[in-house]
Each structure stands twice: as structure tokens, then as C-alpha cells.
Amino acid sequence: MSDLVSPVRMLAPAPVAARAGAALGPILAAQQGRRAPWLAVALGSGILLYFARADEPASALPWLASGGLLAVAGVLLGLRARGAEAWRWLAFLTALPAALLLGFGVAAWHAGRLPPPLDLPAGAVILSGRVESLQPLPEGLRLVLAAPQLGEGPALPRTLRLRLRADDPARPQPGDRLSVRALVRPPPGPVAPDAWDFARAAFFAGQGGSATALGSVALTPGLGGGAPLAGLRADLDREVAAAIGGSAGAVAAALLTGTQSAIDEAAMQAMRDSGLAHLLSVSGLHMTIVMGLVFGLLRLLIAAIPFIALRLPGKAVAALGAFAAGAFYMVLTGMQVPMQRCLAMAALVTLGLLVGRRVVSVRGLGLAAALVMLAAPAELLGPSFQMSFAAVLALVAGHRALAPRITALSVAHPGPAMRAWMVLAGVVLTSVLAGLATAPIGLHHFGRLQAYGVLANALAVPITSFWVMPAGVLSLLLMPLGLEAWPLAVMGWGTQAILWVASWVAALPFAAPAAPILPAEGLALAALGFCILCIAGGRVALAGLPLLAAGLAAGLVIRPPDLLVAADARQVAVRTQDGWMLHRLAGASAFVTESWARRLGVVSFGTLPAEGDGPGFACTASACRITPRPGAAEILLLRTAAPARGARSGPAPDAAALAAGCGQVALVVATEPIRARCDGSARIDRFTVWRHGAQAVWVTAAGARLRDAATARGDRPWVPPAPAPGRPEALPLAPRDPAGH
């Protein structure tokens, strides 16, 4: 302990140093062996700081250089330590800012090396390209085109997603070339200021936009060149879905290959509301089952052949074979983030097994997280990365805390009954820990809580682990021999059982209560508290609880907006004293409506009456005057109809209603351009969203505060430039489905 406070002794009087040593010594001693994971936290913090900026740094080099110099200094201090704990702490404190700077620099470097967003034309074009991969849909097919061309133009540096018509007889394969007349669109912006930015996700994923086929596809068979194993993945999707059929077949295909696009909306909603949607995303659970089965099978085969068993280390050979199977499975399923994390952990476990050390720890998880963040920094912002690592961190920390008690209980009460109870308790405890760890993330991204998630997972996870996935893996092994029919049938029975559990749990009262989304600030604070709780040692870990609670309470403190206007100007949601109401034109995006409902924590929107009064609003055929809450200023919503078919704009807002409201209300809103002057009132119209994207408004007694998506997004590489004057008809695009296409 004296070594821990030796720097304090050099800088402070002896009595102060003694008191500091008595206070800090036990705290610092409890953190020994727990410092390394904080470097991954610092790395992630640097990445978050990069994405939180309103503008792009001039260069990534200064950040990488300064971070690299500090990292070298930290390594030199670590080498100087030679067992001296004070020097180790000094090295750690030097490495923390180094990791933060490197995280910022790596994120900036990744953004700088990617090609800029595509400048796609408005209207229909002849689209051609090579099929990189394909995804089945409940109706139709969606392709990813590599090196696409628009007309006779050059090959584009980004991919395009193409949705074929449901009646198109073409059956393209990865590597084929196709040509079709299609309507192309760039990736849309967020549905509301500070909401998920689809354009940013597409930018870092190498996507340039989406397209919808207007005619039949002309195919030219190719010689390969699709994404790795994309053809095999597509064949497996078709065979598994055809052999099992229905929603169960689509779910079985998702469990094996990660392709969720073919699952119908009813089944997907039941999986979400019950808390079982994570089973559809191939993750550590799936890879663990695959690698465990391969490991056990290889060990059995090696042990069964004495000639091999006496000459080879069976355990090591089986571990390497299982790791190879895991790597193959990751590539087969599209190299998703949870699989990358699990493979990184599996590599550490395999290495530890080969050298005789155990590495399933928070330190190993931190290393895996750092590797994923260095390879793809933007993944840190997505729910897949966050939920995957949060769940595993909770499980590893929970096992570390409870393992001594579990061992003592097993020793005190041996026997098969206790082992059975321990297995059951382990399943329930796993569901509880993972559910609690991922609940804030789900609340931030999806605005939903799964009240019975523990119950659903306690029933469905054992079915998945001991029934569905073993049968699925067996079917994959027997498929080259043509013997996959019966294991696929067994797998289908299991997936039907999972769907039954999901439907039953989702139908329970208050299964998925709506709640306002957790703000990003709240999630960041809760994440910090969660990391302290799981990583720190001793009583310091308890300091994470108030931070976690404060982060979860942020949604109660940060007030949601009182009005939202969509980026395509086709719908307006406004708070009234009677609840949320919607003014929606024909052709408005249903996905935007659903996203708003999740963000605001409402089950459904009401409809403003054609004429009449209500609590806080008074409507006529041409306008509504709305007071969002008692004592707040008024909003004037000018009602307009949707443009006629083929027309660029709809009827102009009512001039008399506008004149009566100007200067009398805090804000005037219209889905068509307001061309007349309106002094004394803020306004949002079709021109406003064309220039600045989706709008959010907070109304107080003093007036209205506006925030637009363009300001929230800043001047970043994935944000398109401001629209040129003279084209008011070229409105921002709103997402049409959860994938943003």
C-alpha cells in the first residue's frame, strides 16, 4: 500500500500523505487488475466525441499523432514500473487520454478515407450493376448492387440497395449483372432532430442509397464476385424457408444466417414486444452454440480414434477447429457486429486454452470491444454493438460477483436436484442480467420496454440453445449429403415453439408499454454508471449506481418537443391538452409516424377534427389554433391538402387564416409554402423542411424554440450540402421502412 501513495508523499507533508494513504490505499488496491478495460471505455469516448462535433476536423493526423505519442509514453512508464504500483498508475493515467485521442483520430480517419455520398438524380434512370448479395422479403427480393452505374455513367464508388417488383420472375444470384429501370433515392436523414441518422449509417456502411425497380430485370449470368459466401447464404435462406415454411421458416433462416428481412411484420412485432428479437440477430449465443457443438464433436471423434488421440492434443485441436467453424459462421452470416465481438472473444479463449490460461474476463471483453471499434468506429453508435457488449459485460461481471457463492452452494448441496436447479437459475439469472443491461439501450433506440422479457427468455432461450440451434447446425452438416430434411423438420418445430412463446408473452397485459425515448445524454450517463458498476472493484463500483439512476431519470427531466414536422413536409404531429394529434397528408411515410410514436412514448396519434373545439385547440376547415399546455403560447396549423397526382405542390394555405394568426401566435406551421409575409410569428413551411430537414419545436409562454435536423447534424461528410435555390420541389426524403429504404 505504501507504494501506491509514494507520489503523494513526495508532494505533500507527511500527515497529509498518511491520511491520503489510509484513504486511497484500499481503493486503489481494489482496482488492481481492473484498469485495462477502462482503455476501451476511453477509446469509445473519443469516438463519441468525434460524432458529437458539429463540424469535421481538418485532419485526423494531429489526433492520431498526439494519441500515439501519449501511448508510447504510457508504454515506457509501464516498462519503468517493474512491479512498482505507483508507476503502473502513472502509466495508466497517461494511457487514458492516449486512448481517447486515438479513438477520436481513428473515427476521423475512417470518415476521411470513405468516398463522399452519391449525387443521385431525381426521377427514373436505367440502373445496372453486379449483384453482391440478396435478401428475401415477405413479398419480393432486395439486392445489393456493387459498382452500380446510372445509365451510361461510370461505376459508382458506393453500393445501392435495389428492391425488385414482387411479380418479377428474375432470380438473380450473387455475381450476376443486371439492368433495370428504377427510381433511385439517397439515404434519408433523421425523422426528427437528434434522431437516428440513416445517412450517417449508410455512409459508413459504404451504401449510396436505395432504388425501387419500375420494370422487369434484365439478367446477365456472372462468374462470381459477390460478397463472401453470399451465394451460399442465399441458398440456405431459400432451402430452410422452403423446407419449414411460413413464419417459422423465415425465423429458422434468420437464426442460421442472420437474414431477418423475410420475417413477416406480425411475427417480428411479437418477437420485439416479448423481448425475443435478439434471438433473430446472430450473436454470441448462436456462435457459442455452433462452436460448442463443433468442439464437442471434434473431441469425441479424436477420442474415438486411438491412433490420433495418442499423438495429438485433442483439446487444442478441437479448440482450433471450433474457432475455424466460428470464423466461417461469422462470414456466412454477414460479419455482423455481435459476431465480430464473439469471434474476438473466441480468439482470446482459444489462445488462453492453448497456453493454459483462462481469459473469459472483463479485460478480454474490453480488448474485443477495442478491436471492433478500431475496425468500425461508427458501429459504436448502433444498438447492435451497444446491446451486445452491454449484455456480455453484465454477464461477465455478474459471474465474477456470484461465482464464489454459487460454488459454495454447489459444494454444500451436491446432487442432481441441485444441479438442475442451478441450470434453471442460471437461465433465469442470465435473462435478468442481460435484460437489465440492455433495457436503457432499447429505451433509447426503440422507445419500448419489454415487461415480461425475463419470462419470455427463460422459456425461449433453452429452446433455442438445446433444440433449435443444434438441429440447425446438424442440418447444415448433413446438407451436402442430402440428409437435412429431418433435422430441419425438428428445427421447424422448435421455431414454432419460439413463435408461440413470443405471441403468448406479447399478448399479456402491458407487455410492451410505450415510453418516451431515453435521451442520448441520459444513455451516456447511464452507460458510464454501468461501466463503473461492472468494471471497478470494491466500494468504488457502487458509485456507478447513482450515475445509472441519474441517466435513466434523464427522460423525466429533458422535455420532449411539442411539435414535429417531417422532412418531406407531409405530416405534422402536435401536442394538445387532449394528447398528441396528427395532421397527415396522403402518401406520408408510415415509418415516420411509427418512429414519432416511439420517440414520444405514445401508442397512437389522435386526429384533429375537421371542425370544432377541444381541450387546448380550436379547428376550422382551413386551420387549427393549438395551445400545447396551459399557459403556453399558441400554434397556428394551416391545413392543406396533398398535391394532386402529378402536381409539384398542393393548394396554398388559406390567406385569411394566415392573416388572422400572424403576430397573434408564436408559430405558424404549414405543409405548403407560406409566400405571404407573417411578421411577429415564427414559421415552418415546406420551404423550411426543404432547406433544413425535419423540425422540432418547444413552446413556452414566452414563445417557440425551434430546432432543425440540419443544425443537429452539423457540417459532416455524410450530410448533403444545402439544396440549391430554384428547386423547391426537391424535398428531403423520409424513410419508408425500418431499414431506411
Secondary structure, DSSP 8 states (H G I E B T S, - for coil): -TTTTHHHHHHS-HHHHHHHHHHHHHHHHHTTT-SHHHHHHHHHHHHHHHHH-SB--S-SHHHHHHHHHHHHHHHHHHHHHTT-HHHHHHHHHHHHHHHHHHHHHHHHHHHHHS-------SSEEEEEEEEEEEEE-SSSEEEEEEEEEETTS---SSEEEEE--TT------TT-EEEEEEEEE-----SSTTS--HHHHHHHHTEEEEEEE-S--EEE-----SSTTHHHHHHHHHHHHHHH-HHHHHHHHHHHH---TTS-HHHHHHHHHHT-GGGGS--HHHHHHHHHHHHHHHHHHHHH-HHHHTTS-HHHHHHHHHHHHHHHHHHHTT--HHHHHHHHHHHHHHHHHHHT----SHHHHHHHHHHHHHH-GGGGGSHHHHHHHHHHHHHHHHHHHHHHHHHHHHHHS-SHHHHHHHHHHHHHHHHHHHHHHHHHHHHHHH-B--TTHHHHHHHHHHHIIIIIHHHHHHHHHHGGGT--HHHHHHHHHHHHHHHHHHHHHHTSTTSS-B-----HHHHHHHHHHHHHHHH--GGGGGGHHHHHHHHHTHHHHS---SEEE-TTSSEEEEEETTEEEEEE-TT--HHHHHHHHHHHT-S--EE--SSEEETTEEE-SSEEEE-SSTT---EEEE------TT-SS-----HHHHHHHTTTSSEEEESS---S--TTSEEE-HHHHHHH-SEEEEEETTEEEEEEHHHHH-B-TTS-----TT-TT-------STT--
